[in-house]
Amino acid sequence: MGRRKTPEERADEDRRYTLACAAASDAEFERFFTDPNQSIRNAAALNPDASAAVLDRFADDRFWSVRVAVAEHPSASRETLLRMVAGEPRKRGVVYHAARNRLETDGVRFDEDGHPVV
């Protein structure tokens, strides 16, 4: 079991979470790309004001929930979504399926191997 967070640490996380939800410009999102708390990065990726450029950077996050938030975000670019479905078929998971669902909704077809037909 990990160390308990102090009230000050919890307050700082609450503050950062609020800032992630309220960010409105690319510059305001910059601090969240490296935030140590996954839920704060996830909140930033879910922010409706996140631009396609911001979402493209969050698409490389190490945690799958942040990448799924990008795949489901209406501002994610087609290029970002295509990059998210590229790669080794044996490593496909929830991120691949979320991006594929979004692309199929936008009219992209996939071949029998699961690769987009562009």
Secondary structure, 3 states (H helix, E strand, C coil): CCCCCCHHHHHHHHHHHHHHHHCCCHHHHHHHCCCCCHHHHHHHHHCCCCCHHHHHHHCCCCCHHHHHHHHHCCCCCHHHHHHHHCCCHHHCCHHHHHHHHHHHHCCCEECCCCCEEC
